[in-house]
Amino acid sequence: MTQGFASFLSQQQSPFSQVLKLLVRHGSGDWGIVSKADAKENDLSVEQGYRILSAYMVNDRKIWVITEADRSSTTFLFPEEY
C-alpha cells in the first residue's frame, strides 16, 4: 500500500478488516465502482493475465486496488497517488 493509503488506514477503525474486505472483493471479481466497460476489461484481464483495477469507496474516499499483470503484487492507493 502507498504511504497515503497507510496513513488513511491508520485512522480507521479495524484497519486490518478494511484491507481484508477490499482484498476479498477484488479477488472474487467484485470490481466495485468501476464502469461497466472497465469491469468487462477486468474480466478479460483475469482470463488473459493483464493488470486488474478495482475501485471502492471507503468513508467518502475512492480507493484503487491494482493487481499487476504478472500477479506479483497488489497495491492499495488513492487515484491521486497513481
C-alpha positions as a printed NumPy array, in Angstrom:
array([[  0.   ,   0.   ,   0.   ],
       [  1.075,   3.551,  -0.563],
       [  2.042,   5.845,   2.303],
       [ -1.082,   7.937,   1.74 ],
       [ -3.362,   4.936,   1.994],
       [ -1.459,   3.59 ,   5.01 ],
       [ -1.891,   6.928,   6.78 ],
       [ -5.612,   6.966,   5.98 ],
       [ -5.958,   3.369,   7.111],
       [ -4.249,   4.041,  10.439],
       [ -7.08 ,   6.457,  11.257],
       [ -9.808,   3.883,  10.588],
       [-11.496,   1.506,  12.971],
       [-10.462,  -2.098,  12.335],
       [ -7.876,  -1.263,   9.644],
       [ -6.931,  -4.9  ,   9.04 ],
       [-10.527,  -5.892,   8.394],
       [-10.922,  -2.923,   5.994],
       [ -7.991,  -4.144,   3.881],
       [ -9.104,  -7.757,   4.061],
       [-12.644,  -6.834,   2.981],
       [-11.362,  -4.923,  -0.061],
       [ -8.913,  -7.67 ,  -0.957],
       [-11.633, -10.331,  -0.804],
       [-13.91 ,  -8.231,  -3.018],
       [-11.087,  -7.603,  -5.51 ],
       [-10.01 , -11.257,  -5.518],
       [-13.535, -12.523,  -6.043],
       [-14.266, -10.346,  -9.084],
       [-16.302,  -7.634,  -7.352],
       [-14.669,  -4.683,  -9.103],
       [-16.544,  -2.108,  -7.048],
       [-17.453,   1.201,  -8.654],
       [-15.582,   0.9  , -11.948],
       [-17.549,   1.49 , -15.148],
       [-19.224,  -1.416, -16.933],
       [-16.56 ,  -1.21 , -19.641],
       [-13.774,  -1.356, -17.05 ],
       [-15.474,  -4.278, -15.282],
       [-15.628,  -6.132, -18.596],
       [-11.95 ,  -5.314, -19.187],
       [-11.118,  -6.688, -15.724],
       [-12.943,  -9.932, -16.521],
       [-10.851, -10.259, -19.674],
       [ -7.718,  -9.34 , -17.72 ],
       [ -8.321, -12.207, -15.298],
       [ -8.546, -14.654, -18.222],
       [ -5.666, -13.2  , -20.246],
       [ -3.275, -12.256, -17.444],
       [ -3.44 ,  -8.466, -17.685],
       [ -3.474,  -5.871, -14.922],
       [ -6.667,  -5.6  , -12.823],
       [ -8.046,  -2.367, -11.338],
       [-10.871,  -2.218,  -8.801],
       [-12.269,   0.924,  -7.176],
       [-14.148,   1.196,  -3.895],
       [-15.436,   3.938,  -1.643],
       [-14.271,   3.924,   1.976],
       [-15.528,   6.782,   4.155],
       [-16.082,   9.05 ,   1.143],
       [-12.623,   8.324,  -0.277],
       [-12.111,   6.452,  -3.521],
       [ -9.613,   3.613,  -3.152],
       [ -7.978,   1.806,  -6.032],
       [ -6.776,  -1.778,  -5.75 ],
       [ -4.419,  -2.755,  -8.566],
       [ -3.045,  -6.222,  -9.235],
       [ -0.15 ,  -6.343, -11.674],
       [ -0.358,  -8.472, -14.806],
       [  2.213, -10.971, -13.551],
       [  0.229, -11.211, -10.263],
       [  3.408, -10.373,  -8.314],
       [  1.791,  -7.585,  -6.312],
       [ -1.456,  -5.92 ,  -5.395],
       [ -1.382,  -2.276,  -4.308],
       [ -3.889,  -0.175,  -2.378],
       [ -3.78 ,   3.524,  -3.243],
       [ -5.732,   6.689,  -3.845],
       [ -6.219,   7.653,  -7.503],
       [ -4.214,  10.834,  -6.992],
       [ -1.23 ,   8.719,  -5.922],
       [ -1.082,   6.879,  -9.236]])
